[in-house]
């Protein structure tokens, strides 16, 4: 069953809290890298987001498509 955007956002927030509550340095570093990669650089942030969406469509990951579409 398809989730609404709000349901998706709430579930993602809840799961992120669970993951980050483990106080794992590797997970925190991964989240930091993910944030840094999305900043403007050689490519602007919007282009990077579109590339993430394209990769998600190719991989047929519905949750990833939803994430990048939001």
Secondary structure, 3 states (H helix, E strand, C coil): CCCCHHHHHHHHHHHHHHHHHCCCHHHHHHHHHHHHHCCCCCCCHHHHHHHHHHHHHHHCCHHHHHHHHC
